[in-house]
């Protein structure tokens, strides 16, 4: 099983470090969008438990099935259609 929590923390740390060193450091911190297409449900649930709230899907039909129940539980989720 992947260590999603460890990876999530590492990626967020890299985003913060890179942002601080960039020409855009005075702008808002970029948000992490986790691409959940073709991922197993347990991985998505683990990412949610780590605090990840923005997810990208590329198929509307799959997104509806996957996220309908989760959105009713987690009202602060953001779903994005990606290409």
Buried (B, 14 or more C-beta within 10 A) or exposed (E): EEEBBEEBEEEBEEBEEEBEEEEEEEEEEEEBBBEBEEBEEEBBEBBBEBEBBEBBBBEEEEBEEBBEEBBEEEEEBEBEEEE
